[in-house]
Amino acid sequence: MPRSLTVAVAQPPCVAHDVAANAHAHADAVRAAGARVVVFPELSLTGYELDAEPVRPGDARLGPLTRACAETGTVALAGAPVPGPGGEVYIAVLAIGAAGATVAYRKMWLGEEEAVRFTPGPAPATITVDGWRLGLAVCKDTGVARHAAGTAALGANAYLAGTVKGPGEADLQHERARRIATGHRLWVAVASFAGPTGGGYPETAGRSGIWAPDGTCLAGTGPQAGAVRAATFQ
């Protein structure tokens, strides 16, 4: 196995459609986390606003987050809508580090309302950080068995997901995380949106968590916005 890797889950406060304000909140979370990788919720940079304008990786509003990652040596995995080459829009994970942002993954399994605007991503994906191959997922992906299986088949050591869930769905996302961890012997981290957001969510679940391959929960948050928790994969 590669050397140890410290991963954090963060659920920053979010201002609807305000990428600049949210990038500052993400930067604060990165500095507080003390982690090599920080996982953020689905659409964390815009809020779960299905009409939000796409965010390009080179967007200057991401500057505060890029600088925080450069200062701390962190890779941030933030959620945003991103444009495709043919005018399509995806729900995506941006991997942000000292060199800027790249689109690391596009959500494959869309909810019914999401599918009105967004295009499904093409395939599972991983990124490599310090020798760890990190599989990426967004919300509904975590409930589709073949997504976790396809990600594990890429040689993933871990499965990192950003989600948006209602207050009554926290136990469901924990159950999914444990099932993925034990079924594929993966480290799992789920960053869950906290506080109000769009899409019919006056409240969200929070309760992000990190699980070992044996299903043990190593770290977890409550439902409040602003929480950050870390654990070490080893």
Contacts in CASP RR format, 6 or more apart in sequence:
PFRMAT RR
TARGET T0000
AUTHOR 0000-0000-0000
METHOD contacts of the structure
MODEL  1
MPRSLTVAVAQPPCVAHDVAANAHAHADAVRAAGARVVVFPELSLTGYEL
DAEPVRPGDARLGPLTRACAETGTVALAGAPVPGPGGEVYIAVLAIGAAG
ATVAYRKMWLGEEEAVRFTPGPAPATITVDGWRLGLAVCKDTGVARHAAG
TAALGANAYLAGTVKGPGEADLQHERARRIATGHRLWVAVASFAGPTGGG
YPETAGRSGIWAPDGTCLAGTGPQAGAVRAATFQ
1 157 0 8 1.000
1 234 0 8 1.000
2 130 0 8 1.000
2 131 0 8 1.000
2 132 0 8 1.000
2 157 0 8 1.000
3 130 0 8 1.000
3 131 0 8 1.000
3 234 0 8 1.000
4 232 0 8 1.000
4 233 0 8 1.000
4 234 0 8 1.000
5 36 0 8 1.000
5 37 0 8 1.000
5 129 0 8 1.000
5 130 0 8 1.000
5 132 0 8 1.000
5 158 0 8 1.000
5 232 0 8 1.000
5 233 0 8 1.000
5 234 0 8 1.000
6 34 0 8 1.000
6 35 0 8 1.000
6 36 0 8 1.000
6 37 0 8 1.000
6 230 0 8 1.000
6 231 0 8 1.000
6 232 0 8 1.000
6 233 0 8 1.000
7 35 0 8 1.000
7 36 0 8 1.000
7 37 0 8 1.000
7 38 0 8 1.000
7 39 0 8 1.000
7 158 0 8 1.000
7 160 0 8 1.000
7 187 0 8 1.000
7 189 0 8 1.000
7 210 0 8 1.000
7 230 0 8 1.000
7 231 0 8 1.000
7 232 0 8 1.000
7 233 0 8 1.000
8 29 0 8 1.000
8 33 0 8 1.000
8 34 0 8 1.000
8 35 0 8 1.000
8 37 0 8 1.000
8 38 0 8 1.000
8 39 0 8 1.000
8 189 0 8 1.000
8 228 0 8 1.000
8 229 0 8 1.000
8 230 0 8 1.000
8 231 0 8 1.000
9 38 0 8 1.000
9 39 0 8 1.000
9 189 0 8 1.000
9 190 0 8 1.000
9 191 0 8 1.000
9 192 0 8 1.000
9 208 0 8 1.000
9 209 0 8 1.000
9 210 0 8 1.000
9 219 0 8 1.000
9 220 0 8 1.000
9 221 0 8 1.000
9 228 0 8 1.000
9 229 0 8 1.000
9 230 0 8 1.000
10 26 0 8 1.000
10 29 0 8 1.000
10 30 0 8 1.000
10 33 0 8 1.000
10 38 0 8 1.000
10 39 0 8 1.000
10 40 0 8 1.000
10 191 0 8 1.000
10 208 0 8 1.000
10 226 0 8 1.000
10 227 0 8 1.000
10 228 0 8 1.000
11 40 0 8 1.000
11 41 0 8 1.000
11 191 0 8 1.000
11 192 0 8 1.000
11 193 0 8 1.000
11 194 0 8 1.000
11 206 0 8 1.000
11 208 0 8 1.000
11 221 0 8 1.000
11 224 0 8 1.000
11 225 0 8 1.000
11 226 0 8 1.000
11 227 0 8 1.000
11 228 0 8 1.000
12 22 0 8 1.000
12 25 0 8 1.000
12 26 0 8 1.000
12 28 0 8 1.000
12 29 0 8 1.000
12 40 0 8 1.000
12 44 0 8 1.000
12 225 0 8 1.000
12 226 0 8 1.000
13 25 0 8 1.000
13 194 0 8 1.000
13 195 0 8 1.000
13 225 0 8 1.000
13 226 0 8 1.000
14 22 0 8 1.000
14 25 0 8 1.000
14 44 0 8 1.000
14 47 0 8 1.000
14 193 0 8 1.000
14 195 0 8 1.000
14 197 0 8 1.000
14 225 0 8 1.000
15 21 0 8 1.000
15 22 0 8 1.000
16 46 0 8 1.000
16 47 0 8 1.000
16 49 0 8 1.000
16 197 0 8 1.000
16 198 0 8 1.000
17 46 0 8 1.000
17 47 0 8 1.000
17 49 0 8 1.000
17 52 0 8 1.000
17 53 0 8 1.000
19 45 0 8 1.000
19 46 0 8 1.000
19 55 0 8 1.000
19 59 0 8 1.000
19 61 0 8 1.000
19 62 0 8 1.000
19 80 0 8 1.000
20 61 0 8 1.000
20 64 0 8 1.000
22 44 0 8 1.000
22 45 0 8 1.000
22 46 0 8 1.000
22 47 0 8 1.000
23 45 0 8 1.000
23 61 0 8 1.000
23 62 0 8 1.000
23 63 0 8 1.000
23 64 0 8 1.000
23 65 0 8 1.000
24 64 0 8 1.000
24 65 0 8 1.000
25 226 0 8 1.000
26 40 0 8 1.000
26 44 0 8 1.000
26 45 0 8 1.000
26 64 0 8 1.000
26 65 0 8 1.000
26 68 0 8 1.000
26 76 0 8 1.000
26 78 0 8 1.000
27 64 0 8 1.000
27 65 0 8 1.000
27 67 0 8 1.000
27 68 0 8 1.000
28 68 0 8 1.000
29 38 0 8 1.000
29 40 0 8 1.000
29 226 0 8 1.000
29 228 0 8 1.000
30 38 0 8 1.000
30 65 0 8 1.000
30 68 0 8 1.000
30 69 0 8 1.000
30 72 0 8 1.000
30 74 0 8 1.000
30 76 0 8 1.000
31 68 0 8 1.000
31 71 0 8 1.000
31 72 0 8 1.000
32 228 0 8 1.000
33 72 0 8 1.000
33 74 0 8 1.000
33 228 0 8 1.000
33 230 0 8 1.000
34 72 0 8 1.000
34 74 0 8 1.000
34 230 0 8 1.000
35 74 0 8 1.000
35 230 0 8 1.000
36 73 0 8 1.000
36 74 0 8 1.000
36 75 0 8 1.000
36 129 0 8 1.000
36 130 0 8 1.000
37 74 0 8 1.000
37 75 0 8 1.000
37 76 0 8 1.000
37 77 0 8 1.000
37 129 0 8 1.000
37 134 0 8 1.000
37 160 0 8 1.000
38 74 0 8 1.000
38 75 0 8 1.000
38 76 0 8 1.000
38 77 0 8 1.000
38 228 0 8 1.000
39 77 0 8 1.000
39 160 0 8 1.000
39 161 0 8 1.000
39 162 0 8 1.000
39 189 0 8 1.000
39 190 0 8 1.000
39 191 0 8 1.000
39 208 0 8 1.000
40 76 0 8 1.000
40 77 0 8 1.000
40 78 0 8 1.000
40 79 0 8 1.000
40 162 0 8 1.000
40 191 0 8 1.000
41 79 0 8 1.000
41 162 0 8 1.000
41 163 0 8 1.000
41 164 0 8 1.000
41 191 0 8 1.000
41 192 0 8 1.000
41 193 0 8 1.000
41 194 0 8 1.000
41 208 0 8 1.000
42 48 0 8 1.000
42 79 0 8 1.000
42 91 0 8 1.000
42 107 0 8 1.000
42 138 0 8 1.000
42 139 0 8 1.000
42 162 0 8 1.000
42 163 0 8 1.000
42 164 0 8 1.000
42 193 0 8 1.000
43 49 0 8 1.000
43 52 0 8 1.000
43 79 0 8 1.000
43 80 0 8 1.000
43 81 0 8 1.000
43 91 0 8 1.000
43 164 0 8 1.000
43 193 0 8 1.000
43 197 0 8 1.000
44 78 0 8 1.000
44 79 0 8 1.000
44 80 0 8 1.000
44 162 0 8 1.000
44 191 0 8 1.000
44 193 0 8 1.000
45 55 0 8 1.000
45 62 0 8 1.000
45 78 0 8 1.000
45 79 0 8 1.000
45 80 0 8 1.000
45 94 0 8 1.000
46 52 0 8 1.000
46 53 0 8 1.000
46 55 0 8 1.000
46 79 0 8 1.000
46 80 0 8 1.000
46 81 0 8 1.000
47 193 0 8 1.000
47 197 0 8 1.000
47 198 0 8 1.000
48 164 0 8 1.000
48 193 0 8 1.000
48 197 0 8 1.000
48 198 0 8 1.000
48 199 0 8 1.000
48 201 0 8 1.000
48 204 0 8 1.000
49 197 0 8 1.000
49 198 0 8 1.000
49 199 0 8 1.000
50 113 0 8 1.000
50 114 0 8 1.000
50 116 0 8 1.000
50 117 0 8 1.000
50 118 0 8 1.000
50 198 0 8 1.000
50 199 0 8 1.000
51 117 0 8 1.000
52 81 0 8 1.000
53 81 0 8 1.000
54 80 0 8 1.000
54 81 0 8 1.000
54 82 0 8 1.000
54 83 0 8 1.000
54 84 0 8 1.000
54 89 0 8 1.000
55 61 0 8 1.000
55 62 0 8 1.000
55 80 0 8 1.000
55 81 0 8 1.000
55 82 0 8 1.000
55 94 0 8 1.000
56 82 0 8 1.000
56 83 0 8 1.000
57 82 0 8 1.000
57 94 0 8 1.000
57 100 0 8 1.000
57 101 0 8 1.000
57 102 0 8 1.000
57 103 0 8 1.000
58 100 0 8 1.000
58 101 0 8 1.000
59 101 0 8 1.000
62 94 0 8 1.000
62 96 0 8 1.000
62 100 0 8 1.000
62 101 0 8 1.000
65 76 0 8 1.000
65 78 0 8 1.000
65 96 0 8 1.000
66 96 0 8 1.000
66 97 0 8 1.000
66 98 0 8 1.000
66 100 0 8 1.000
66 101 0 8 1.000
68 74 0 8 1.000
68 76 0 8 1.000
69 75 0 8 1.000
69 76 0 8 1.000
69 96 0 8 1.000
69 97 0 8 1.000
69 98 0 8 1.000
69 100 0 8 1.000
70 97 0 8 1.000
70 98 0 8 1.000
73 97 0 8 1.000
73 98 0 8 1.000
74 97 0 8 1.000
75 95 0 8 1.000
75 96 0 8 1.000
75 97 0 8 1.000
75 127 0 8 1.000
75 129 0 8 1.000
76 94 0 8 1.000
76 95 0 8 1.000
76 96 0 8 1.000
76 97 0 8 1.000
77 93 0 8 1.000
77 94 0 8 1.000
77 95 0 8 1.000
77 96 0 8 1.000
77 104 0 8 1.000
77 136 0 8 1.000
77 160 0 8 1.000
77 162 0 8 1.000
78 93 0 8 1.000
78 94 0 8 1.000
78 96 0 8 1.000
79 91 0 8 1.000
79 92 0 8 1.000
79 93 0 8 1.000
79 94 0 8 1.000
79 138 0 8 1.000
79 162 0 8 1.000
80 92 0 8 1.000
80 94 0 8 1.000
81 89 0 8 1.000
81 90 0 8 1.000
81 91 0 8 1.000
81 92 0 8 1.000
81 118 0 8 1.000
82 89 0 8 1.000
82 90 0 8 1.000
82 92 0 8 1.000
82 94 0 8 1.000
82 103 0 8 1.000
82 106 0 8 1.000
83 89 0 8 1.000
83 90 0 8 1.000
84 90 0 8 1.000
84 119 0 8 1.000
88 118 0 8 1.000
88 119 0 8 1.000
89 117 0 8 1.000
89 118 0 8 1.000
89 119 0 8 1.000
90 103 0 8 1.000
90 106 0 8 1.000
90 107 0 8 1.000
90 118 0 8 1.000
90 119 0 8 1.000
90 121 0 8 1.000
91 106 0 8 1.000
91 107 0 8 1.000
91 110 0 8 1.000
91 114 0 8 1.000
91 118 0 8 1.000
91 138 0 8 1.000
92 103 0 8 1.000
92 104 0 8 1.000
92 105 0 8 1.000
92 106 0 8 1.000
92 107 0 8 1.000
92 138 0 8 1.000
93 103 0 8 1.000
93 104 0 8 1.000
93 105 0 8 1.000
93 106 0 8 1.000
93 136 0 8 1.000
93 138 0 8 1.000
93 162 0 8 1.000
94 101 0 8 1.000
94 102 0 8 1.000
94 103 0 8 1.000
94 104 0 8 1.000
95 101 0 8 1.000
95 102 0 8 1.000
95 103 0 8 1.000
95 104 0 8 1.000
95 127 0 8 1.000
104 125 0 8 1.000
104 127 0 8 1.000
104 136 0 8 1.000
105 124 0 8 1.000
105 125 0 8 1.000
105 135 0 8 1.000
105 136 0 8 1.000
105 137 0 8 1.000
105 138 0 8 1.000
106 119 0 8 1.000
106 120 0 8 1.000
106 121 0 8 1.000
106 122 0 8 1.000
106 125 0 8 1.000
107 114 0 8 1.000
107 118 0 8 1.000
107 120 0 8 1.000
107 121 0 8 1.000
107 138 0 8 1.000
107 139 0 8 1.000
107 140 0 8 1.000
107 141 0 8 1.000
108 120 0 8 1.000
108 121 0 8 1.000
108 122 0 8 1.000
108 123 0 8 1.000
108 124 0 8 1.000
108 141 0 8 1.000
108 144 0 8 1.000
108 147 0 8 1.000
109 120 0 8 1.000
109 140 0 8 1.000
109 141 0 8 1.000
109 143 0 8 1.000
109 144 0 8 1.000
109 147 0 8 1.000
110 118 0 8 1.000
110 120 0 8 1.000
110 140 0 8 1.000
111 140 0 8 1.000
113 199 0 8 1.000
124 135 0 8 1.000
124 136 0 8 1.000
124 147 0 8 1.000
124 150 0 8 1.000
124 151 0 8 1.000
124 153 0 8 1.000
124 154 0 8 1.000
125 135 0 8 1.000
125 136 0 8 1.000
125 151 0 8 1.000
125 154 0 8 1.000
126 133 0 8 1.000
126 134 0 8 1.000
126 135 0 8 1.000
126 136 0 8 1.000
126 151 0 8 1.000
126 154 0 8 1.000
126 155 0 8 1.000
126 156 0 8 1.000
127 133 0 8 1.000
127 134 0 8 1.000
127 135 0 8 1.000
127 136 0 8 1.000
128 134 0 8 1.000
132 157 0 8 1.000
132 158 0 8 1.000
132 233 0 8 1.000
133 154 0 8 1.000
133 155 0 8 1.000
133 156 0 8 1.000
133 157 0 8 1.000
133 158 0 8 1.000
134 156 0 8 1.000
134 157 0 8 1.000
134 158 0 8 1.000
134 159 0 8 1.000
134 160 0 8 1.000
135 151 0 8 1.000
135 154 0 8 1.000
135 156 0 8 1.000
135 158 0 8 1.000
135 159 0 8 1.000
135 160 0 8 1.000
136 151 0 8 1.000
136 160 0 8 1.000
136 161 0 8 1.000
137 147 0 8 1.000
137 148 0 8 1.000
137 151 0 8 1.000
137 159 0 8 1.000
137 160 0 8 1.000
137 161 0 8 1.000
137 162 0 8 1.000
138 161 0 8 1.000
138 162 0 8 1.000
138 163 0 8 1.000
139 161 0 8 1.000
139 162 0 8 1.000
139 163 0 8 1.000
139 164 0 8 1.000
139 165 0 8 1.000
141 147 0 8 1.000
141 161 0 8 1.000
142 148 0 8 1.000
142 161 0 8 1.000
142 163 0 8 1.000
142 173 0 8 1.000
142 176 0 8 1.000
142 177 0 8 1.000
142 180 0 8 1.000
142 190 0 8 1.000
143 176 0 8 1.000
148 159 0 8 1.000
148 180 0 8 1.000
148 183 0 8 1.000
148 184 0 8 1.000
148 186 0 8 1.000
149 184 0 8 1.000
151 159 0 8 1.000
152 159 0 8 1.000
152 184 0 8 1.000
152 186 0 8 1.000
156 184 0 8 1.000
156 186 0 8 1.000
157 186 0 8 1.000
157 187 0 8 1.000
157 233 0 8 1.000
158 186 0 8 1.000
158 187 0 8 1.000
158 188 0 8 1.000
158 189 0 8 1.000
158 233 0 8 1.000
159 180 0 8 1.000
159 181 0 8 1.000
159 184 0 8 1.000
159 186 0 8 1.000
159 187 0 8 1.000
159 188 0 8 1.000
159 189 0 8 1.000
160 188 0 8 1.000
160 189 0 8 1.000
160 190 0 8 1.000
160 191 0 8 1.000
161 177 0 8 1.000
161 188 0 8 1.000
161 189 0 8 1.000
161 190 0 8 1.000
161 191 0 8 1.000
162 190 0 8 1.000
162 191 0 8 1.000
162 192 0 8 1.000
163 173 0 8 1.000
163 190 0 8 1.000
163 191 0 8 1.000
163 192 0 8 1.000
163 193 0 8 1.000
164 192 0 8 1.000
164 193 0 8 1.000
164 197 0 8 1.000
164 201 0 8 1.000
164 204 0 8 1.000
165 172 0 8 1.000
165 173 0 8 1.000
165 192 0 8 1.000
165 193 0 8 1.000
165 204 0 8 1.000
165 205 0 8 1.000
165 206 0 8 1.000
166 201 0 8 1.000
166 203 0 8 1.000
166 204 0 8 1.000
166 205 0 8 1.000
167 203 0 8 1.000
167 204 0 8 1.000
167 205 0 8 1.000
167 223 0 8 1.000
168 205 0 8 1.000
169 205 0 8 1.000
170 192 0 8 1.000
170 205 0 8 1.000
170 206 0 8 1.000
170 207 0 8 1.000
170 223 0 8 1.000
173 190 0 8 1.000
173 192 0 8 1.000
173 205 0 8 1.000
173 207 0 8 1.000
174 190 0 8 1.000
174 207 0 8 1.000
174 209 0 8 1.000
174 217 0 8 1.000
176 190 0 8 1.000
177 188 0 8 1.000
177 190 0 8 1.000
177 209 0 8 1.000
177 211 0 8 1.000
178 188 0 8 1.000
178 211 0 8 1.000
178 215 0 8 1.000
178 217 0 8 1.000
180 186 0 8 1.000
180 188 0 8 1.000
181 187 0 8 1.000
181 188 0 8 1.000
181 211 0 8 1.000
181 212 0 8 1.000
181 213 0 8 1.000
181 214 0 8 1.000
181 215 0 8 1.000
182 213 0 8 1.000
182 214 0 8 1.000
182 215 0 8 1.000
185 213 0 8 1.000
186 213 0 8 1.000
187 210 0 8 1.000
187 211 0 8 1.000
187 212 0 8 1.000
187 213 0 8 1.000
187 233 0 8 1.000
188 210 0 8 1.000
188 211 0 8 1.000
188 215 0 8 1.000
189 208 0 8 1.000
189 209 0 8 1.000
189 210 0 8 1.000
189 211 0 8 1.000
189 231 0 8 1.000
190 208 0 8 1.000
190 209 0 8 1.000
190 210 0 8 1.000
191 208 0 8 1.000
191 209 0 8 1.000
192 204 0 8 1.000
192 205 0 8 1.000
192 206 0 8 1.000
192 207 0 8 1.000
192 208 0 8 1.000
192 209 0 8 1.000
192 221 0 8 1.000
193 201 0 8 1.000
193 204 0 8 1.000
193 205 0 8 1.000
193 206 0 8 1.000
194 204 0 8 1.000
194 205 0 8 1.000
194 206 0 8 1.000
194 208 0 8 1.000
194 221 0 8 1.000
194 222 0 8 1.000
194 223 0 8 1.000
194 224 0 8 1.000
194 225 0 8 1.000
194 226 0 8 1.000
194 227 0 8 1.000
195 203 0 8 1.000
195 204 0 8 1.000
195 206 0 8 1.000
195 223 0 8 1.000
195 224 0 8 1.000
195 225 0 8 1.000
196 202 0 8 1.000
196 203 0 8 1.000
196 204 0 8 1.000
197 204 0 8 1.000
204 223 0 8 1.000
205 223 0 8 1.000
206 221 0 8 1.000
206 222 0 8 1.000
206 223 0 8 1.000
206 224 0 8 1.000
206 227 0 8 1.000
207 220 0 8 1.000
207 221 0 8 1.000
207 222 0 8 1.000
207 223 0 8 1.000
208 220 0 8 1.000
208 221 0 8 1.000
208 222 0 8 1.000
208 227 0 8 1.000
208 229 0 8 1.000
209 217 0 8 1.000
209 218 0 8 1.000
209 219 0 8 1.000
209 220 0 8 1.000
209 221 0 8 1.000
209 229 0 8 1.000
210 217 0 8 1.000
210 218 0 8 1.000
210 219 0 8 1.000
210 220 0 8 1.000
210 229 0 8 1.000
210 230 0 8 1.000
210 231 0 8 1.000
211 217 0 8 1.000
211 218 0 8 1.000
212 218 0 8 1.000
218 231 0 8 1.000
219 229 0 8 1.000
219 230 0 8 1.000
219 231 0 8 1.000
220 229 0 8 1.000
221 227 0 8 1.000
221 228 0 8 1.000
221 229 0 8 1.000
END
